[in-house]
């Protein structure tokens, strides 16, 4: 895992961000029945109901016990998690899923293109980061979801949105959480970053760039009151919490999409200038 952290440092905002991937973060309510249960540097979200719960992402393998502990600390049973939803099949987001599935018995859902990697923990050659990614524990009982498919548990309804580019099969998730009859549009945004292994040129993969453009535009168009990103620092989520700023920000998805598009344009320009 140290190898992965070191190799992914350029993807993070700082070296500290990578160190924070395993740091404790007190779980907290995002809004209504939605809770942040991840580490300080990697997101995991629990959506609860009397009929059972849905968990999004499992972060690193070594964080599984932490996430399970956060669920219990909030007063919920891990065994009541019915589905675990995956954003994308990299070890920093899917590494803990196998253990969390063992504890809960949940079915794991993700974009169809992620299923081979979720099922055996090994990256595929079409991943821009192929060659620098660590394997993670294989996950049993997985099922693919289609773009626009709604995952239901009792009153819960979580919609899958295909957002490939960072990886094939990347998926963002939306749902509604209510509190005192006021409801918020919640969005869990998959990574929108163009990051590849040494020697990988996005300018040589126009289909990947097109996927990223589509995903960025889609995220920017989503109804979005409270957004959570797979890496919380991408949207300053925990900084807002620590500074006692409102988590509600109706422009969050648009701002993130604009930033991601600028970063992509900068990367493509840099690759072309280096030719």
C-alpha positions, 0 to 999 in steps of 0.5 A: 500500500505504501507503493500506491500512496507514493505513486499517487501523490501527484493526484493528491493536493498534498503529501499530507492528503495521502497520509490522511487516507488512514487517519481517523475522522469522527463520523458526522451527519451530512443531512437527514439520514445520510452520514459520512463514515470514511477516513479523513482523506477518503470518503464513505457514506452511509444512507440509513432507513428502518428497512436497511442501509446503503453504504457507498465505497469502502476506502482502503482495506485497512480502513474497513474496521474503522468504517464498521466502527463509525457505523456502530458509533452512529447507532446503526448495525453493520449487519443491516447494510443491504447494498455497498455501492462502488464509485470505481475499482481502485484500492483506495475506494474499493479495498475495504469493500470485501471485509465490509461485505463479509461483516454485512452480507451486502450485495456490491453494486458498481458500473458493469465495466468495474465488475471484473476488477471488483471480482478479483481485485486486479486492475485491467489494462484499459485503466490509465493508471494500469501498472501502478495500482495495488491489488485489493481483496476480491469481492464476492456477490457483485452486480453491475448497474446501468446508467440511470438505474435506481437502487432501492432499500425500503424508502431509499432510492439511490440512482446510478450515474455513469461517470467513466474516464478516471476509470472505465465503469466509474459511477456517481450516485444521487439520492434525496435526504430529508430533515424536518420536511426539508429535503436535499439533493445529495450527490456522491461524485466519483473522481473526475481527474485525468491521472495516468501511469508514467508514459500514459498520454491522454492525448493518445486516448481520445475516447478516454478524454471524451468520457471525461468530458461527458462525465464532467458535464454530467456532474455539472448538470446534476441537481446538487444541494450537498456534494461528497467527493470520493476524495473529500479534499477535492471539494473541501468537505471536511474544511467546511465542517471544521470551519462550521460552514454550511455543507449545503451549497447548490453550486458545488457540483457546477464548481467542481465540474468547472475546476475538473474541466480546467485541470483536464484542459491544462493537462492536455495542453501540457501533453501537446506542448511536450510532443 
